[in-house]
Amino acid sequence: MLLEDDENLNRGIALKLQKEGYQVFSAFQISEAEKLFDENRIDLVISDITLPDGNGLEFCRKIRNKSKVFVLFLTAMDSEIDMVNGYDAGADDYITKPFSLMVLVSKVQAFMRRMEGVCGHNRILSGNIEVNYGEMRALKRNADGVTPLTLIKKGTSDNDLLYGKRKADFIKRTDF
């Protein structure tokens, strides 16, 4: 999740992270971020500190009361005491503006690698489809619950499907 009130900066960071393969939930205010955090599975929070409807430090403390999600502050507040306050609030990292987008992406990648190793999160989400490549399984979530899916090798024709299986038991690449 990205919490940044500067629209151009928010859009630019979100686009770069999406190009790197990450799903980004963008918020411009703390109230939006709180709602997104409560309604979605968030792995990493990138947050400014000075925001129109509050303080990113307080937002971080609220998150820390209910989650161990990685928090990275991205802010213009660059004094030593500001950084110490950020870490004291619960931040895992702190980047000051102006910043390098390549360094930010590298830090995000490092956090995600560490999270995969610690938490075993090796999954890709696309809409209501979840592919967990660590467990080699796929699921489709809908109002009725969760349906396991069988993946087929790319390029497999309908005639090549395993004997005895109905076509409805398989999800094709075009269904993603």
Secondary structure as UniProt FT lines:
FT   STRAND          2..3
FT   HELIX           7..19
FT   TURN            20..21
FT   STRAND          26..27
FT   HELIX           30..39
FT   STRAND          44..47
FT   STRAND          50..51
FT   TURN            52..53
FT   STRAND          54..55
FT   HELIX           56..66
FT   STRAND          70..75
FT   HELIX           80..89
FT   STRAND          93..96
FT   HELIX           101..119
FT   STRAND          123..126
FT   TURN            127..128
FT   STRAND          129..132
FT   TURN            133..136
FT   STRAND          137..142
FT   TURN            143..144
FT   STRAND          145..151
FT   TURN            154..155
FT   HELIX           158..160
FT   TURN            163..164
FT   HELIX           167..169
FT   STRAND          170..171
FT   HELIX           173..175
//
